[in-house]
Amino acid sequence: MSHPIPAARRSAGASCNRIDLIPSTFATSAWFAWLAVVWTVIGFAVTLPWLMRLTIGATIAAASLGGLRTFVLLRGPRAVRAIEWTEAGDLSVCLGATRARYPATLANGSFRVGLRFWVLWFATPVGQRSVLVEESRRDVRAFRRISRCLNGQLRRGSGRSRQPAVTIQPKV
């Protein structure tokens, strides 16, 4: 990476309010581990015929595969591929392989998981969309910017304008 030129104006890349999402390998691995545990429990802890166990395991895998495909792997026409926002808090999402842009609002049920993940639900004109946003090494700044925007959106939506005060004091 080259060093910035001190006299040069900042480029649009550093101030752009857009994050292009990439599939989460960590969440995909966790899903496969969960599926292996489910298959192990169904295979060895359930007293049903083998054909019934296989059918139940295949049904669970097939039912969760559609959600994994759009929510984590970002495939298909319903998948959120990019998120754009303004300083005023207006959001828009880019959907599918064509990355068609739609205005969006943050829906109920959105939350942060630890420091690296956001589970987001968006209400768009084409329906409700969900996505798992993971902090990537290549786009840490964009993840921090969207985290600031989303924290502000969630605070406004909850009716509070700042963090709650700590009222519990230690006993002396």
VENCOR-V104800 format. One record per residue. N is the residue number from 1. PHI is phi as a letter, one per 20 degrees, with the letter a starting at -180 (NA if undefined). BURIAL is + if it has 24 or more other ideal C-beta (glycine too) atoms within 12 Angstrom, else -. D_LAST is the distance of its C-alpha to the last C-alpha in Angstrom with 1 decimal. Layout:
# VENCOR-V104800
N;PHI;BURIAL;D_LAST
N;PHI;BURIAL;D_LAST
This chain:
# VENCOR-V104800
1;NA;-;54.3
2;e;-;55.7
3;f;-;53.9
4;f;-;53.7
5;e;-;56.1
6;f;-;54.3
7;e;-;56.9
8;e;-;57.2
9;f;-;55.8
10;f;-;53.2
11;e;-;54.8
12;f;-;54.2
13;f;-;52.8
14;f;-;49.5
15;d;-;49.0
16;f;-;50.4
17;e;+;48.2
18;b;+;49.6
19;c;+;48.5
20;e;-;51.2
21;e;+;49.7
22;c;+;50.6
23;f;+;50.5
24;e;+;47.4
25;f;-;48.5
26;f;-;45.0
27;f;+;45.0
28;f;+;48.6
29;f;-;47.8
30;f;-;44.9
31;f;+;47.3
32;f;-;49.9
33;f;-;47.4
34;f;-;46.3
35;f;-;50.0
36;f;-;50.7
37;f;-;48.0
38;f;+;49.4
39;f;-;52.9
40;f;-;51.8
41;f;-;50.2
42;f;+;53.3
43;f;-;55.7
44;d;-;54.3
45;d;-;52.1
46;d;-;54.2
47;e;-;57.3
48;c;-;59.7
49;f;-;63.0
50;g;-;62.7
51;f;-;64.4
52;f;-;61.8
53;f;-;58.9
54;f;-;60.5
55;f;-;61.0
56;f;-;57.4
57;f;+;56.2
58;f;-;58.6
59;f;-;57.6
60;f;-;53.9
61;f;-;54.8
62;f;-;57.3
63;f;-;54.9
64;e;-;52.1
65;f;-;54.5
66;f;-;55.2
67;f;-;51.6
68;f;+;51.1
69;f;-;54.2
70;e;+;53.2
71;f;+;49.3
72;d;+;48.9
73;e;+;52.4
74;l;+;53.3
75;d;-;56.8
76;n;-;59.1
77;f;-;59.7
78;e;+;56.4
79;f;+;54.2
80;e;+;52.1
81;d;+;53.3
82;b;+;51.7
83;c;+;49.2
84;c;+;49.8
85;b;+;47.6
86;d;-;47.8
87;f;-;45.3
88;f;-;45.4
89;n;-;44.2
90;f;-;47.6
91;d;+;48.1
92;b;+;51.2
93;c;+;52.0
94;d;+;55.0
95;d;+;56.2
96;m;-;58.6
97;f;-;60.8
98;f;-;62.4
99;l;-;59.0
100;f;-;59.9
101;e;-;57.4
102;c;+;55.9
103;f;-;53.3
104;b;+;50.2
105;c;+;47.0
106;f;+;43.8
107;e;-;43.8
108;f;-;41.0
109;o;-;39.8
110;f;+;39.4
111;b;-;36.2
112;d;-;35.0
113;d;-;34.8
114;m;-;32.6
115;e;-;33.6
116;d;-;37.4
117;c;+;38.6
118;c;+;39.2
119;d;+;40.8
120;d;+;42.7
121;d;+;44.8
122;d;+;47.3
123;e;-;49.4
124;c;+;52.8
125;f;-;56.2
126;e;-;57.4
127;p;-;54.6
128;e;+;51.1
129;c;+;50.4
130;c;+;47.6
131;b;+;46.8
132;d;+;44.4
133;d;+;43.7
134;d;+;42.7
135;f;+;41.8
136;d;-;44.9
137;f;-;45.3
138;e;-;48.2
139;c;+;46.5
140;f;-;42.9
141;f;-;43.1
142;f;+;44.6
143;f;+;41.9
144;f;-;39.2
145;f;+;41.2
146;f;+;41.6
147;f;+;37.9
148;f;-;37.1
149;f;+;39.7
150;f;+;38.6
151;f;+;34.9
152;f;+;36.2
153;f;+;38.5
154;f;+;35.9
155;f;-;33.5
156;f;-;36.4
157;f;-;37.5
158;e;-;34.1
159;n;-;34.1
160;d;-;31.2
161;d;-;31.9
162;b;-;28.7
163;f;-;25.9
164;f;-;23.5
165;f;-;20.3
166;e;-;17.0
167;d;-;15.2
168;e;-;12.5
169;d;-;9.1
170;f;-;6.4
171;f;-;3.8
172;d;-;0.0
